[in-house]
Amino acid sequence: MHINLPEKRYYGIGEVAEAFKVNTSLIRFWEKEFDVIKPKKNAKGNRKFTPEDIKNLELIYHLVKERGFTLEGAKTHLKEEKQKTLTNFEIIRKLESVKAELVNLKNQL
């Protein structure tokens, strides 16, 4: 899954949940479970997710929803191999983007 969010400094939880096609409760749950997700909170207590939070959520989503990791397995994987996983994840996302662009070009022929 590729997340398309407009480039902003902060995102509300509703925007984030909609982009991932999940409930806001899952985003809040992952926030509690994974210490790499640290949204800021405004005076009302509303969460404001940074682009870095979104990147971490994408990685968690990839591990849990796409690769089938358990939460504990994803936590361990992130702690032990975060940089390697992140690099591989970014390569996969770029290749998916290139593939989508090529398919789009093919369909226009």
N, C-alpha and C positions, 0 to 999 in steps of 0.2 A: 504494500500500500504506500502510495506517495502522498504526502500531506501538502496541500496547497493552501497556504495562508498568506494574506498580504503582508508585506514586510512592515513590521511595527516594532516598537520597543517592548510593548506589553500586550498580552492577549487575555481576555476574560475566559473563565472556565467554560462558559457556554460555547464560545468560539472554538476552543480547544476540543471539547467533546464532539462538536459537530464535525470538525475537520477529521477526527479519528473515527467518526460514526459509532461512538460509544456513549453511554450515559455519564453525566457529570459525577455520579457516585463512583464510577470506576476510576476516574481521574483523581478524585479525592483519596480513594483507597490506595492507588499506586503512590500518591504523594506520601502517605503514611508508611508504606512498605519500603520505598526506595529513597534513600537519603540523598540521591543525586538530584531529586526534584525538590526545589526550594522556591516556590512562588512567593513573591512579595505580597503583603496584604495591605490594603488601604485602610483608612480610618473606620470604614464600615465593616472591615473584615473580609472584603471581597478579594479573591485571589487574582493576582496579576502575574501571568507566566511570561518569562523572558524567552527570546529565541533559543538560548541555551537549554532552558527547561523543555522546550518543544523538541529539540534534538534528542535529549535524553528520553523523552516520552516516545519518540519514534523508535529509538533503539529498544526500549522496553517492549513496545508493541511488537516489534519485529521478533524479539526473542520469545515472548509469551504467546502471541496470537499466530504468528506465521511459522515459527520454528517449533512450537509446542513445548517450550521449557516450562517447568513448574516455577512458581514464584521464587522458591528457594534456589532452584537451579539457575534462574536468571540473576539473582543476587550474587551468587557465587561466581558465575561467569563474568559479571560486570566487575567484581572486585579483583579477580585473578587475571582477566584478559581484556579489560575494557579498551585499551588502545588498539589492540589487534582486532577486536570485534568491531570497534568504531570504524577503523580503516576499511575492513571488509564490507561493512554495512554501507559506507559511503561509496565504495566502488560499485556495489550491487545497485544502489540507487541511481548512480550516474549511468550505468549500463542500461537499466530499465528506461531511463529518460531518453537515451540515444535510440533504443529499440522502438519506443513509442513514436519518436520523431520520424524514424525510418518507415515505420508502418504508415504513418500519416502521409509521408511523401509518396509511398507506393500507392496508396489509395487515391491520390490525386492524379496519378498517371492515367 
